[in-house]
Amino acid sequence: MVLLLIILFCLFCILLIVQLVLVNQLQRHSFSDYETKLYNYRWFTKKLNSLNKKNNQQSTPIPLTIAILDIDDFRRFNKIGIRVGDEVLQAFAKQLSEYTFELSAIKNIVRYRLGDEFAIIFENRDNEYVEDIMKKILSFFEQNHLKIDSSTDPIYLSFSYGFAQLNLHEGIDSLMCRAENMLMLMKSNK
């Protein structure tokens, strides 16, 4: 009888551990983009709201800046084939993540909504710093090509970007609207 109870207890513990692992994996997958392996829009909004709430509770808020990137003329890749477009997104996301981390040690990069839009959360960085980093990232992509399996030709791309710094007592929606407006202004000037 005691042996049976020990076996049942061990089975219960194993099932509990398996359940915790599965829940952890599910939560991790719910915050990452399947295609690019970056954080997704759901994680992005949760993170921004958390940072905004934290900032509003501090006597001296830290700068919080959002940059939104949109790959220029992305349709040209999908016209070649949807798979080509997917591979370009994956290669771009990987290089964007690696190069941004190399420049600034920032890991808060997301696939913004869907399609060819990405975003970067800059914590404790002012607009001048963000502008400098964004120019370096843009220059990097304009000078270097992406390699993908579906094409023997090197893939060169450019992107437009906009960014905005959170103002005191400003809502996240207003911040995002300002960053998106700057992005649209840059796109219209190209």
C-alpha positions in Angstrom: 0.0 0.0 0.0 2.8 2.4 0.9 4.6 1.5 -2.3 1.5 2.2 -4.3 1.2 5.7 -2.7 4.8 6.4 -3.4 4.4 5.4 -7.0 1.2 7.5 -7.4 2.9 10.5 -5.7 5.9 10.2 -8.1 3.5 10.0 -11.1 1.7 13.0 -9.8 5.0 15.0 -9.5 6.1 13.9 -13.0 2.7 15.0 -14.5 2.9 18.3 -12.6 6.4 19.0 -14.0 5.4 18.1 -17.5 2.4 20.4 -17.2 4.5 23.3 -16.0 7.0 22.8 -18.9 4.1 22.7 -21.4 2.5 25.8 -19.9 5.9 27.6 -20.0 6.3 26.6 -23.7 2.8 27.7 -24.6 3.3 31.1 -22.9 6.7 31.6 -24.7 5.1 30.7 -28.0 2.2 33.0 -27.4 4.7 35.9 -27.2 6.8 35.1 -30.2 6.2 35.4 -33.9 6.3 32.0 -35.7 7.9 33.3 -38.9 10.7 35.5 -37.5 11.2 34.1 -34.0 11.1 37.6 -32.6 8.7 38.9 -30.0 5.2 39.5 -31.4 2.8 42.4 -31.2 1.1 40.9 -28.2 4.4 40.9 -26.2 5.1 44.4 -27.5 1.9 45.9 -26.2 2.2 44.1 -22.8 5.8 45.3 -22.5 5.0 48.9 -23.4 2.1 49.0 -21.0 4.3 47.6 -18.2 7.1 50.1 -18.9 4.6 53.0 -19.1 3.0 52.0 -15.8 6.5 51.7 -14.2 7.5 55.1 -15.6 4.3 56.8 -14.3 5.2 55.6 -10.8 8.7 57.1 -10.8 9.5 60.6 -9.7 11.9 60.9 -12.6 10.7 58.8 -15.6 13.3 57.2 -17.8 13.2 57.9 -21.6 11.2 55.4 -23.5 11.4 55.5 -27.3 9.8 53.3 -29.9 11.1 52.9 -33.4 9.0 51.3 -36.2 10.6 50.0 -39.3 8.9 49.1 -42.6 10.8 47.3 -45.4 10.6 49.4 -48.6 8.9 47.8 -51.6 8.5 44.5 -49.9 5.9 43.4 -52.4 8.7 42.7 -54.9 9.8 39.7 -52.9 6.3 38.3 -52.6 5.9 38.7 -56.4 8.9 36.4 -56.9 7.1 33.9 -54.5 5.6 33.9 -51.1 8.4 31.6 -49.9 11.0 34.2 -51.0 9.1 36.9 -49.0 9.0 34.6 -45.9 12.8 34.0 -46.2 13.5 37.7 -46.6 11.5 38.4 -43.4 13.4 35.7 -41.5 16.8 36.8 -42.7 16.0 40.4 -42.1 14.7 39.7 -38.6 17.8 37.7 -37.7 20.2 40.3 -39.0 18.2 43.2 -37.5 18.2 41.4 -34.1 22.0 40.6 -34.2 23.1 44.0 -35.5 20.9 46.0 -33.1 22.2 44.0 -30.2 25.8 44.5 -31.4 25.3 48.2 -31.6 23.3 48.8 -28.5 22.8 45.6 -26.5 19.1 46.0 -27.0 17.0 42.8 -27.4 13.5 44.4 -27.4 12.9 43.8 -31.1 9.5 42.7 -32.3 7.7 41.8 -35.5 5.3 44.7 -35.4 1.8 43.6 -36.1 2.2 41.6 -39.3 3.8 41.8 -42.7 7.1 43.7 -43.1 6.9 46.0 -40.1 9.2 45.7 -37.1 9.7 47.7 -33.9 12.4 48.3 -31.4 11.9 49.5 -27.8 14.7 51.7 -26.6 14.6 52.0 -22.8 16.6 54.9 -21.2 17.7 56.3 -24.6 17.1 59.8 -25.9 16.0 60.7 -29.4 19.5 61.6 -30.6 20.8 58.1 -29.6 17.9 56.4 -31.3 18.4 58.4 -34.5 22.1 57.5 -34.5 21.3 53.8 -34.1 18.6 53.8 -36.7 20.9 55.4 -39.2 23.6 52.8 -38.6 21.1 50.0 -38.9 19.7 51.4 -42.2 23.2 51.9 -43.6 24.1 48.4 -42.6 21.2 46.9 -44.6 21.8 49.2 -47.6 25.4 48.1 -47.8 25.0 44.4 -47.0 22.9 41.8 -48.7 20.7 39.1 -47.3 21.3 35.5 -48.4 18.3 33.3 -48.7 17.9 29.7 -49.9 15.2 30.5 -52.6 17.4 33.0 -54.5 21.0 32.8 -55.8 21.0 36.6 -56.2 22.0 38.7 -53.2 19.0 40.5 -51.7 19.5 44.2 -51.0 16.8 46.1 -49.1 16.1 49.3 -47.4 13.5 50.4 -44.9 11.8 53.4 -43.7 11.5 54.2 -40.0 9.9 56.5 -37.6 10.3 56.9 -33.9 8.9 58.8 -30.9 9.8 59.2 -27.3 7.1 58.8 -24.7 6.1 62.1 -23.1 5.2 62.5 -19.4 1.6 61.2 -18.8 1.2 60.3 -22.5 -0.6 57.1 -23.4 0.9 54.3 -25.4 -1.6 54.8 -28.3 -0.5 58.4 -28.7 3.2 57.4 -28.7 2.5 54.8 -31.3 0.6 57.2 -33.4 3.5 59.7 -33.4 6.0 57.0 -34.3 3.7 55.8 -37.1 3.2 59.3 -38.4 7.0 59.8 -38.5 7.3 56.5 -40.4 4.7 57.6 -43.0 6.5 61.0 -43.4 9.8 59.2 -44.1 8.1 56.9 -46.6 6.5 59.8 -48.4 9.8 61.6 -48.7 11.5 58.6 -50.4 
